[in-house]
């Protein structure tokens, strides 16, 4: 359970960081 929860938490954190990077790239392209 702990390993699975940690893995899910890691994936969520990575997805959040990736989303922020993509958002910055899109904004820089528009600007």
CHARMM-style PDB file with segment names, atoms N, HN, CA, C and O in Angstrom:
ATOM      1  N   UNK     1       0.847  -1.202   0.000  1.00  0.00      PROA
ATOM      2  CA  UNK     1       0.000   0.000   0.000  1.00  0.00      PROA
ATOM      3  C   UNK     1       0.887   1.259   0.000  1.00  0.00      PROA
ATOM      4  O   UNK     1       0.665   2.185  -0.781  1.00  0.00      PROA
ATOM      5  N   UNK     2       1.888   1.276   0.884  1.00  0.00      PROA
ATOM      6  HN  UNK     2       2.069   0.525   1.518  1.00  0.00      PROA
ATOM      7  CA  UNK     2       2.764   2.454   0.979  1.00  0.00      PROA
ATOM      8  C   UNK     2       3.499   2.702  -0.340  1.00  0.00      PROA
ATOM      9  O   UNK     2       3.579   3.837  -0.809  1.00  0.00      PROA
ATOM     10  N   UNK     3       4.034   1.631  -0.936  1.00  0.00      PROA
ATOM     11  HN  UNK     3       3.969   0.708  -0.555  1.00  0.00      PROA
ATOM     12  CA  UNK     3       4.762   1.795  -2.207  1.00  0.00      PROA
ATOM     13  C   UNK     3       3.840   2.336  -3.291  1.00  0.00      PROA
ATOM     14  O   UNK     3       4.210   3.249  -4.029  1.00  0.00      PROA
ATOM     15  N   UNK     4       2.635   1.768  -3.386  1.00  0.00      PROA
ATOM     16  HN  UNK     4       2.335   1.026  -2.786  1.00  0.00      PROA
ATOM     17  CA  UNK     4       1.680   2.216  -4.406  1.00  0.00      PROA
ATOM     18  C   UNK     4       1.307   3.676  -4.174  1.00  0.00      PROA
ATOM     19  O   UNK     4       1.247   4.462  -5.120  1.00  0.00      PROA
ATOM     20  N   UNK     5       1.055   4.040  -2.915  1.00  0.00      PROA
ATOM     21  HN  UNK     5       1.104   3.401  -2.147  1.00  0.00      PROA
ATOM     22  CA  UNK     5       0.664   5.416  -2.586  1.00  0.00      PROA
ATOM     23  C   UNK     5       1.797   6.379  -2.925  1.00  0.00      PROA
ATOM     24  O   UNK     5       1.570   7.452  -3.486  1.00  0.00      PROA
ATOM     25  N   UNK     6       3.034   5.976  -2.572  1.00  0.00      PROA
ATOM     26  HN  UNK     6       3.218   5.105  -2.116  1.00  0.00      PROA
ATOM     27  CA  UNK     6       4.189   6.819  -2.872  1.00  0.00      PROA
ATOM     28  C   UNK     6       4.344   6.988  -4.375  1.00  0.00      PROA
ATOM     29  O   UNK     6       4.651   8.078  -4.858  1.00  0.00      PROA
ATOM     30  N   UNK     7       4.129   5.895  -5.118  1.00  0.00      PROA
ATOM     31  HN  UNK     7       3.880   5.009  -4.727  1.00  0.00      PROA
ATOM     32  CA  UNK     7       4.259   5.933  -6.579  1.00  0.00      PROA
ATOM     33  C   UNK     7       3.220   6.873  -7.175  1.00  0.00      PROA
ATOM     34  O   UNK     7       3.532   7.666  -8.064  1.00  0.00      PROA
ATOM     35  N   UNK     8       1.983   6.785  -6.685  1.00  0.00      PROA
ATOM     36  HN  UNK     8       1.730   6.141  -5.963  1.00  0.00      PROA
ATOM     37  CA  UNK     8       0.907   7.652  -7.185  1.00  0.00      PROA
ATOM     38  C   UNK     8       1.240   9.111  -6.864  1.00  0.00      PROA
ATOM     39  O   UNK     8       1.044   9.994  -7.699  1.00  0.00      PROA
ATOM     40  N   UNK     9       1.741   9.359  -5.657  1.00  0.00      PROA
ATOM     41  HN  UNK     9       1.900   8.642  -4.978  1.00  0.00      PROA
ATOM     42  CA  UNK     9       2.100  10.718  -5.249  1.00  0.00      PROA
ATOM     43  C   UNK     9       3.201  11.256  -6.153  1.00  0.00      PROA
ATOM     44  O   UNK     9       3.170  12.419  -6.555  1.00  0.00      PROA
ATOM     45  N   UNK    10       4.183  10.400  -6.474  1.00  0.00      PROA
ATOM     46  HN  UNK    10       4.208   9.455  -6.148  1.00  0.00      PROA
ATOM     47  CA  UNK    10       5.291  10.799  -7.342  1.00  0.00      PROA
ATOM     48  C   UNK    10       4.772  11.140  -8.734  1.00  0.00      PROA
ATOM     49  O   UNK    10       5.176  12.143  -9.322  1.00  0.00      PROA
ATOM     50  N   UNK    11       3.879  10.309  -9.258  1.00  0.00      PROA
ATOM     51  HN  UNK    11       3.550   9.494  -8.780  1.00  0.00      PROA
ATOM     52  CA  UNK    11       3.313  10.534 -10.599  1.00  0.00      PROA
ATOM     53  C   UNK    11       2.529  11.842 -10.628  1.00  0.00      PROA
ATOM     54  O   UNK    11       2.627  12.608 -11.587  1.00  0.00      PROA
ATOM     55  N   UNK    12       1.747  12.098  -9.569  1.00  0.00      PROA
ATOM     56  HN  UNK    12       1.668  11.476  -8.790  1.00  0.00      PROA
ATOM     57  CA  UNK    12       0.950  13.329  -9.505  1.00  0.00      PROA
ATOM     58  C   UNK    12       1.865  14.550  -9.478  1.00  0.00      PROA
ATOM     59  O   UNK    12       1.601  15.546 -10.152  1.00  0.00      PROA
ATOM     60  N   UNK    13       2.940  14.467  -8.699  1.00  0.00      PROA
ATOM     61  HN  UNK    13       3.155  13.658  -8.152  1.00  0.00      PROA
ATOM     62  CA  UNK    13       3.889  15.584  -8.612  1.00  0.00      PROA
ATOM     63  C   UNK    13       4.552  15.814  -9.958  1.00  0.00      PROA
ATOM     64  O   UNK    13       4.700  16.955 -10.396  1.00  0.00      PROA
ATOM     65  N   UNK    14       4.959  14.711 -10.626  1.00  0.00      PROA
ATOM     66  HN  UNK    14       4.838  13.784 -10.270  1.00  0.00      PROA
ATOM     67  CA  UNK    14       5.619  14.816 -11.932  1.00  0.00      PROA
ATOM     68  C   UNK    14       4.665  15.396 -12.965  1.00  0.00      PROA
ATOM     69  O   UNK    14       5.052  16.231 -13.783  1.00  0.00      PROA
ATOM     70  N   UNK    15       3.403  14.942 -12.920  1.00  0.00      PROA
ATOM     71  HN  UNK    15       3.089  14.264 -12.256  1.00  0.00      PROA
ATOM     72  CA  UNK    15       2.397  15.440 -13.872  1.00  0.00      PROA
ATOM     73  C   UNK    15       2.163  16.934 -13.655  1.00  0.00      PROA
ATOM     74  O   UNK    15       2.014  17.690 -14.615  1.00  0.00      PROA
ATOM     75  N   UNK    16       2.132  17.353 -12.399  1.00  0.00      PROA
ATOM     76  HN  UNK    16       2.253  16.739 -11.619  1.00  0.00      PROA
ATOM     77  CA  UNK    16       1.930  18.767 -12.089  1.00  0.00      PROA
ATOM     78  C   UNK    16       3.075  19.612 -12.627  1.00  0.00      PROA
ATOM     79  O   UNK    16       2.848  20.667 -13.219  1.00  0.00      PROA
ATOM     80  N   UNK    17       4.319  19.145 -12.421  1.00  0.00      PROA
ATOM     81  HN  UNK    17       4.503  18.288 -11.941  1.00  0.00      PROA
ATOM     82  CA  UNK    17       5.489  19.872 -12.912  1.00  0.00      PROA
ATOM     83  C   UNK    17       5.473  19.931 -14.438  1.00  0.00      PROA
ATOM     84  O   UNK    17       5.782  20.966 -15.027  1.00  0.00      PROA
ATOM     85  N   UNK    18       5.111  18.813 -15.076  1.00  0.00      PROA
ATOM     86  HN  UNK    18       4.860  17.971 -14.598  1.00  0.00      PROA
ATOM     87  CA  UNK    18       5.054  18.749 -16.541  1.00  0.00      PROA
ATOM     88  C   UNK    18       4.001  19.714 -17.071  1.00  0.00      PROA
ATOM     89  O   UNK    18       4.219  20.394 -18.074  1.00  0.00      PROA
ATOM     90  N   UNK    19       2.853  19.769 -16.390  1.00  0.00      PROA
ATOM     91  HN  UNK    19       2.675  19.217 -15.575  1.00  0.00      PROA
ATOM     92  CA  UNK    19       1.771  20.669 -16.815  1.00  0.00      PROA
ATOM     93  C   UNK    19       2.229  22.124 -16.729  1.00  0.00      PROA
ATOM     94  O   UNK    19       1.918  22.926 -17.609  1.00  0.00      PROA
ATOM     95  N   UNK    20       2.967  22.467 -15.671  1.00  0.00      PROA
ATOM     96  HN  UNK    20       3.220  21.815 -14.956  1.00  0.00      PROA
ATOM     97  CA  UNK    20       3.463  23.840 -15.498  1.00  0.00      PROA
ATOM     98  C   UNK    20       4.438  24.191 -16.618  1.00  0.00      PROA
ATOM     99  O   UNK    20       4.388  25.292 -17.166  1.00  0.00      PROA
ATOM    100  N   UNK    21       5.337  23.244 -16.962  1.00  0.00      PROA
ATOM    101  HN  UNK    21       5.378  22.350 -16.517  1.00  0.00      PROA
ATOM    102  CA  UNK    21       6.320  23.470 -18.027  1.00  0.00      PROA
ATOM    103  C   UNK    21       5.610  23.677 -19.361  1.00  0.00      PROA
ATOM    104  O   UNK    21       5.949  24.590 -20.114  1.00  0.00      PROA
ATOM    105  N   UNK    22       4.626  22.831 -19.654  1.00  0.00      PROA
ATOM    106  HN  UNK    22       4.350  22.089 -19.042  1.00  0.00      PROA
ATOM    107  CA  UNK    22       3.872  22.944 -20.912  1.00  0.00      PROA
ATOM    108  C   UNK    22       3.154  24.292 -20.964  1.00  0.00      PROA
ATOM    109  O   UNK    22       3.133  24.957 -22.000  1.00  0.00      PROA
ATOM    110  N   UNK    23       2.562  24.687 -19.828  1.00  0.00      PROA
ATOM    111  HN  UNK    23       2.579  24.147 -18.986  1.00  0.00      PROA
ATOM    112  CA  UNK    23       1.844  25.960 -19.764  1.00  0.00      PROA
ATOM    113  C   UNK    23       2.798  27.117 -20.050  1.00  0.00      PROA
ATOM    114  O   UNK    23       2.454  28.038 -20.791  1.00  0.00      PROA
ATOM    115  N   UNK    24       3.999  27.072 -19.462  1.00  0.00      PROA
ATOM    116  HN  UNK    24       4.279  26.324 -18.861  1.00  0.00      PROA
ATOM    117  CA  UNK    24       4.988  28.131 -19.688  1.00  0.00      PROA
ATOM    118  C   UNK    24       5.398  28.178 -21.156  1.00  0.00      PROA
ATOM    119  O   UNK    24       5.549  29.261 -21.722  1.00  0.00      PROA
ATOM    120  N   UNK    25       5.580  27.003 -21.782  1.00  0.00      PROA
ATOM    121  HN  UNK    25       5.457  26.123 -21.322  1.00  0.00      PROA
ATOM    122  CA  UNK    25       5.957  26.952 -23.198  1.00  0.00      PROA
ATOM    123  C   UNK    25       4.866  27.557 -24.070  1.00  0.00      PROA
ATOM    124  O   UNK    25       5.155  28.311 -24.999  1.00  0.00      PROA
ATOM    125  N   UNK    26       3.619  27.228 -23.773  1.00  0.00      PROA
ATOM    126  HN  UNK    26       3.384  26.616 -23.018  1.00  0.00      PROA
ATOM    127  CA  UNK    26       2.486  27.754 -24.553  1.00  0.00      PROA
ATOM    128  C   UNK    26       2.414  29.273 -24.407  1.00  0.00      PROA
ATOM    129  O   UNK    26       2.216  29.989 -25.389  1.00  0.00      PROA
ATOM    130  N   UNK    27       2.576  29.760 -23.169  1.00  0.00      PROA
ATOM    131  HN  UNK    27       2.736  29.178 -22.371  1.00  0.00      PROA
ATOM    132  CA  UNK    27       2.520  31.205 -22.913  1.00  0.00      PROA
ATOM    133  C   UNK    27       3.656  31.910 -23.648  1.00  0.00      PROA
ATOM    134  O   UNK    27       3.440  32.960 -24.253  1.00  0.00      PROA
ATOM    135  N   UNK    28       4.864  31.347 -23.603  1.00  0.00      PROA
ATOM    136  HN  UNK    28       5.039  30.494 -23.111  1.00  0.00      PROA
ATOM    137  CA  UNK    28       6.013  31.969 -24.268  1.00  0.00      PROA
ATOM    138  C   UNK    28       5.805  31.995 -25.781  1.00  0.00      PROA
ATOM    139  O   UNK    28       6.247  32.928 -26.451  1.00  0.00      PROA
ATOM    140  N   UNK    29       5.133  30.977 -26.322  1.00  0.00      PROA
ATOM    141  HN  UNK    29       4.773  30.219 -25.778  1.00  0.00      PROA
ATOM    142  CA  UNK    29       4.866  30.938 -27.767  1.00  0.00      PROA
ATOM    143  C   UNK    29       3.886  32.035 -28.153  1.00  0.00      PROA
ATOM    144  O   UNK    29       4.050  32.681 -29.188  1.00  0.00      PROA
ATOM    145  N   UNK    30       2.860  32.252 -27.320  1.00  0.00      PROA
ATOM    146  HN  UNK    30       2.726  31.727 -26.479  1.00  0.00      PROA
ATOM    147  CA  UNK    30       1.866  33.285 -27.604  1.00  0.00      PROA
ATOM    148  C   UNK    30       2.471  34.678 -27.442  1.00  0.00      PROA
ATOM    149  O   UNK    30       2.112  35.608 -28.164  1.00  0.00      PROA
ATOM    150  N   UNK    31       3.400  34.812 -26.480  1.00  0.00      PROA
ATOM    151  HN  UNK    31       3.692  34.056 -25.894  1.00  0.00      PROA
ATOM    152  CA  UNK    31       4.042  36.116 -26.228  1.00  0.00      PROA
ATOM    153  C   UNK    31       5.279  36.230 -27.113  1.00  0.00      PROA
ATOM    154  OT1 UNK    31       5.977  37.243 -27.070  1.00  0.00      PROA
TER     155      UNK     31
END
